[in-house]
Amino acid sequence: MKKIEAIIRKSKFRVVKEALHDVGVTFFSYWDVTGLGNEKIGHVYRGISYSTSDIQRRYLSIVVNDDFEEATIQAILSSAGTGEVGDGKIFVSDITEVYRIRTGAKGGETLK
């Protein structure tokens, strides 16, 4: 099993969510986060330009069976990208075990 964590633009969340559902990823968690990156956002207020380095993003946490890893990553890559600096990152980690709290079942079947 794999844990796929993605940090994406908040404006792309709806499209990414639909792409994940299209490939069969029906459960994931997400949070609004703020981070620092290479993208620089500037604001103009009363004719004065202010540079801010805090960037609003959405953080997705997805656990999938190994056979869904590539489809999940491709869904995110194809739907989250704009081609501009600040599109985000994807991190992949191994998951050694999963348990379903309700039944106590464990293993990859708990993800279905």
Number of C-alpha atoms within 10 A of each C-alpha: 19 18 17 20 20 22 24 25 20 17 12 17 20 12 14 22 19 16 21 22 13 13 13 14 20 14 14 14 10 14 11 13 14 13 10 13 12 9 15 13 11 11 11 9 8 6 7 8 10 10 11 12 14 14 17 16 23 18 21 19 16 19 24 21 16 14 10 15 17 9 17 21 17 14 20 22 19 12 17 25 16 12 7 8 11 18 17 18 13 15 11 14 11 11 14 9 11 16 14 12 9 6 8 9 12 13 13 16 11 15 16 10
